[in-house]
Amino acid sequence: MIDVSSKPTILRWAKAQAVVAARPETIEKVSTGSVPKGNVLELARAAAILAAKRTSELIPLCHPIPLDQVSIEFETQADAIVILSAVKAVWKTGVEMEALVAVSTAALAIYDMLKPIDQALEVKSIKLLEKRGGKSDFADTFEKPLKAAVVVTSDGTYSGTRQDKSGKLIVEMLKPFPVETAFYEILPDEKEAIEKMLMRLCDEEQCDLIFTTGGTGLGPRDMTVEATQAVIKKPVPGIVETARNFGQDRNPYAMLSRGLAGLRGKTLIVNLPGSSNGVRESLQTLLPGLLHAFKMMAGGGHK
């Protein structure tokens, strides 16, 4: 199985459909409950629900998923039974296979119950109708790329005694999104220097988005948070709360980050940890949803 440990846990759902063709007289018996083997649709519904919950045991590379809902509906037509499934889970990976396994199993259960009375039975189709919950569902588009800046705060990196990894990682992780990194700055851990840089990037350069990395911990030279606090005018605490919560599930030290996020004018500033792992985990959960802030600031709401 692929590694999904870096994916955020969010609501995911899928709908699937299968069609079983049968003779009209067979459909009539199903509708009137006169099939010798019993209630066809109720047994098929139970089989579908059981199968959906055991998808990972049937499909080798599927992850076990704690399902929150499996619903099965039937539509009887003149010469067919249409099976519809809807599956929901708050999890790291999609539930389309669970939805497909549900309708597939229901179709086979129907076939098994009707085959003694109808030799013309046929499973006509099995298909996914819809799925939601992946990152692409939350990706916003913009007329032109957002203008971003990356600010690395580290005495060692500034003096040349250590190489920057975190700042460069931010630049790389922004590339798949509608964001253009226009500035990449390295500063010492000096509150005044960081303040001045943030204000210049906000007020003069008119950046849309600024990511800082470093200076968010408890060290005597960790001053990025204090500098950011002095610059922002409107805090957005949910951003760093989300990043810390995601990180805490993976590293117990995430709780020691003091990072802030907030607005100065139309610029969104986000403090990220100094470690490359902390940066990676933070951006994995923040993007692309973070970019919706700019739609909101433009009056676009939550569409």
Secondary structure by P-SEA (a helix, b strand, c coil): ccccccccccccccccbbbbbbcaaaaaaaaacccccccaaaaaaaaaaaaaaaccccccccccccccbbbbbbbbcccbbbbbbbbbbcccccaaaaaaaaaaaaaaaaaaaccccccccccccccccccccccccccccccccccbbbbbbccccccccccccaaaaaaaaaccccccccbbbbbcccaaaaaaaaaaacccccccbbbbcccccccccccaaaaaaaccccccaaaaaaaaaaaaaccccccccbbbbbbcccbbbbbbcccaaaaaaaaaaacccccaaaaaaaccccc
